[in-house]
Amino acid sequence: MGRLPFKNRRQENKKAARKPPDAWEEDRRGIDAFATGILQDIARERPLNDPYAALRLLRQSFVPVRRDVVEIKAARADDSLFAIRFARLKESIEGGLPPLPETVARRCALIADTYLGNNEEFPRRGADVAWHFAVSSSNMIKSRVLAAAVRFMRPTRCLEIGTAYGLSAAIIAFAQQRVVPEGRLLTIEIGEIQHRLSAALLAELFGDRIECCRGATQAVLASAVMRMAPVDFVFHDGGHSGEAYVRDFGNMVDALAPGAVVVFDDIRWQNRFAPGTESRCYEGWREVAAHPRIEAAIEVGTALGMVMLA
Ligand SMILES: C[S@@+](CC[C@H](N)C(=O)[O-])C[C@H]1O[C@@H](n2cnc3c(N)ncnc32)[C@H](O)[C@@H]1O
């Protein structure tokens, strides 16, 4: 099918935004068949460790989906390029998240499946890497929010806190490659096993476009961001507590560029391994959102907080 003229595409997007969720059912069935086809293709290349997980991940990469957006701090009526880009990003999250490109979805399915076959011991949780990868990595819907943020904001210098196994770093870097090919990403991880495995994977995929730093943010963040400054995009996904959000934001705010976007994951997170403890993530998120350098702040679904800097 040829490309739709731009005007018609816009009308299509508006129509999609108005469709009730069940009107997407037919589209979903088509996407299921498409994802199954890719899965079968991959399975011809090599046996899969967890075909169901791979299929779920492929479906999530393409399925029509949108997220509610709640405005915590509204941007001033402003026609700066950053404000316009942020408004477009917000629209695309609410109206229908862009799917991941098929090549990216395939690579991510293969990366995930490789980890899901890794039985190296993960002693701290009495489990193995396969188990820990599954509980700690972002799903593909969250990945699509990240990819959309990078696509619309076009950041040159990106930072991630909490690499884990490198899945979200790969999503950010693939998205950045399409809009700012010379862009760079620095990602920070405290855990030895996660750092070792993700650094090898990300070096193979992106060479020296990605720097993997091992350490706790408390020790390494301030110097890392000063080295990179000005930073245009941050995904904060390590250290889930109100205290960590506020501390890490304080350590990076002077290095953030005007118009930079910071995404906080799991703003309502509770530690299921330490019942009874209070993470106070939400309080921390709201404290960050109230910082005077924050121009606009939104909540995306229940899990993500996103701010844009003045
Ligand atoms: C939820 S996982 C990250 C998932 C990853 N961003 C993804 O979506 O694929 C959180 C990671 O942050 C790391 N982490 C926790 N506290 C940290 C800290 N203070 N400094 C650096 N890394 C930290 C953990 O070891 C863990 O691997």
The ligand as an ORCA input file, in Angstrom:
! r2SCAN-3c Opt
* xyz 0 1
  C      14.207     -2.260     36.987
  S      15.880     -2.620     36.710
  C      16.250     -1.745     35.224
  C      15.603     -2.324     33.991
  C      16.128     -1.784     32.691
  N      16.134     -0.336     32.683
  C      15.262     -2.291     31.563
  O      14.144     -1.786     31.408
  O      15.679     -3.206     30.844
  C      16.706     -1.627     37.903
  C      18.223     -1.753     37.867
  O      18.780     -0.663     38.593
  C      19.908     -1.091     39.312
  N      20.114     -0.164     40.437
  C      19.384     -0.092     41.581
  N      19.855      0.894     42.380
  C      20.884      1.463     41.716
  C      21.767      2.548     42.020
  N      21.671      3.235     43.159
  N      22.708      2.862     41.114
  C      22.804      2.198     39.932
  N      22.003      1.160     39.594
  C      21.036      0.805     40.461
  C      19.531     -2.506     39.733
  O      20.692     -3.275     40.010
  C      18.738     -3.027     38.540
  O      19.535     -3.749     37.654
*
